[in-house]
C-alpha cells in the first residue's frame, strides 16, 4: 500500500507481515510549525477521505501534529493511515502508518511501540 503523504526520501521503513508499513520521510523542504496541520490536511488533494481533526503529538519531546484518514488504493480495498509531522534539527519528518483498515488497530499498536522507543540523534 502506498501513502499519499510525504514526498521526500525514506529515512526509515518498518514493514509488517500483514502488508502494512510505517515509513519516515523528510519533507523536501522544512514546513513552518504553524503550517504542519495544513500540510497534513493536503492529503485530501490526493484522494484521502475521512480526515480526522489535527491533534497534537509528542515524539521524544518534540511537538507536532497528527491526523488519520482513509485511502482507496484500488477498487474494494480500503487503507487507513495515521500521519504525523514534526520539526527536528532543521528538518520536517513525516511519519506514516499505512495499512489495511481491518489491520489498523494492531498496526497502530506497533507504531506506538516504535514511537515510545523513539530517540532523536
N, C-alpha and C positions, 0 to 999 in steps of 0.2 A: 504494500500500500504506500502511496506517496502522500506526503504532506504538501499543502499548498503554501505553507508559510516558510519563510526563510530561504533566501536565495544565495547565501554566502557559502563558503566552504564548510564541509562537515569536519568538525574537530573531535567528535566523539560519537560512537554509534553502538547501541545495545540492541540486539535482535532477540525476540522471544520465539520459542518453538511454535507458538500459535500464529506466527506471521506478523505480529505487531512489532513495533520498534520504538526506541527512544533515540532521537538524534539531537545533537547540539551543534549549532552553526553560529558563525559570526555573521552579523549583518554586513552587507557590502560597505556601508558607511555607518558610523555611530548615529544613534537616534537620541534626540534630547529626551530627558526624563519625562517632561510634560507631554511628550508625543508618543510614549510607549503604548498606551491604550489604543490610540488611533491607529498605530502601526498594526497591532494585533487585529483590530476590527476590519482592516483592509482585506482580510481573507475572504470576506463575503464577495469581493470582486472576482474571486477565483472559484466561486461555486459553493462555498461553505454556507451552511444553514444552521438554524437554531443556535445562534451565537449567544453565549451567556454574557452577563454584565461583567466588565473587567473587575477583577478583585486583586487586592494586594497580595504579594507573595514575598517571602524572605528566604534567600538561599545563602547559607553560610554568612549571615549578617548583611547581605546586600539586598536592598529592596527592589522590587519590580512589580510587574502586573501579569495576570493570568486570565485566560478565557478557555472555555470549552466550546466545541462546535461539531457538527456532523458534516460528512462528505459522502458523496455517492460516486466512487471512482469508476464504477461500471453498473449497468442496469441490474437491480436486485441486490446490490452489495452496498451496505451502509457502514461507513467507518466513523469512529468517534475520536476526536483529538482533544488533548489538553495542551495548550500552548502558552508558554511564559517567556517573557523577555526581561533581562536585567542588564544594567550597565556596570561594567567592572573593568578597571585598568585601561580605560580609553576605548574599549570595545563594547558593542552590544551583542549579547549572547541570546539566541533564540533556542529554547529547549522545548522539544515537542514529543509528546506521546501520540503515536498514530497506531490505531488498532481497530479490529472489527468491533462494532458496537456491542456484540454479545460478549466480548472478552475484556471490555473496558474496565470493569471493577477489578479484575485480577491483575491486569497490566498496570492499572493506576497504583495498586499497592506496590508493584515492583518499582515504578517511578518514585514513589515516596521513599522507598528504601534507598534508592540512588541519591535522592535529594538530602535525606537525613545524614548521609555519609560524605556529602559534598564538601570539598575544601578547595578554596581558590589558591592557586600557586603564586 
